[in-house]
Amino acid sequence: MSDGQLRTPTKRTCERCGRIERWDRSEETWRVVREEGTPRVGNPYCIHEWDINGAFAPFGDDTDAAEA
């Protein structure tokens, strides 16, 4: 990947309730992650505070994972 190509997060975690989601490229939407067969849905009434912040660099090289 070149430095000029935009990267997007592929995983996000809610800092309030612990919900974990991964980006589904085929469906073009976020999907809840399953850990040990159990979905990590967190609190359905939470106003999610995703861990995607200034630490994620949308432009960069392949040495950084595209996960937030």
C-alpha positions as CSV (number, residue, x, y, z in Angstrom):
1,M,0.0,0.0,0.0
2,S,1.3,3.4,-0.8
3,D,1.4,6.3,1.6
4,G,-1.2,8.2,-0.4
5,Q,-3.9,5.4,-0.1
6,L,-6.6,5.9,2.5
7,R,-6.9,3.1,5.1
8,T,-10.0,2.5,7.2
9,P,-10.4,0.7,10.5
10,T,-11.4,-3.0,10.3
11,K,-12.2,-3.5,14.0
12,R,-13.7,-1.3,16.7
13,T,-14.5,-1.7,20.4
14,C,-16.9,0.4,22.4
15,E,-15.1,2.0,25.3
16,R,-18.3,2.1,27.4
17,C,-19.9,-1.4,27.1
18,G,-17.2,-3.6,25.4
19,R,-19.1,-4.3,22.2
20,I,-16.6,-5.5,19.5
21,E,-17.3,-5.2,15.8
22,R,-15.4,-6.0,12.6
23,W,-15.9,-4.5,9.1
24,D,-17.6,-7.0,6.7
25,R,-16.3,-6.1,3.2
26,S,-18.8,-8.3,1.4
27,E,-21.8,-6.8,3.1
28,E,-20.2,-3.3,3.6
29,T,-21.3,-3.1,7.2
30,W,-20.0,-3.6,10.7
31,R,-20.7,-7.1,12.3
32,V,-20.5,-8.1,15.9
33,V,-17.5,-10.2,16.8
34,R,-18.0,-13.7,18.3
35,E,-15.6,-14.8,20.9
36,E,-15.7,-18.5,22.0
37,G,-19.0,-18.8,20.3
38,T,-20.6,-15.8,22.1
39,P,-21.3,-12.5,20.4
40,R,-19.7,-9.5,22.1
41,V,-22.8,-7.3,21.8
42,G,-22.2,-5.2,24.9
43,N,-25.2,-3.1,26.0
44,P,-27.9,-2.7,23.3
45,Y,-28.9,0.7,24.8
46,C,-25.4,2.1,24.9
47,I,-24.5,5.2,22.9
48,H,-21.3,3.6,21.7
49,E,-18.0,5.4,22.1
50,W,-15.8,3.7,19.6
51,D,-12.0,3.4,20.2
52,I,-11.3,5.0,16.7
53,N,-9.6,8.2,17.6
54,G,-6.5,10.3,16.8
55,A,-4.2,7.3,17.4
56,F,-5.5,5.7,14.1
57,A,-3.6,7.0,11.1
58,P,-5.7,6.8,7.9
59,F,-2.6,7.3,5.8
60,G,0.5,5.2,6.3
61,D,2.4,2.1,5.4
62,D,1.6,-1.6,5.8
63,T,3.5,-1.9,9.0
64,D,0.6,-0.5,10.9
65,A,-2.5,-2.7,11.2
66,A,-5.7,-1.1,9.9
67,E,-7.3,-1.8,13.3
68,A,-8.3,0.9,15.6
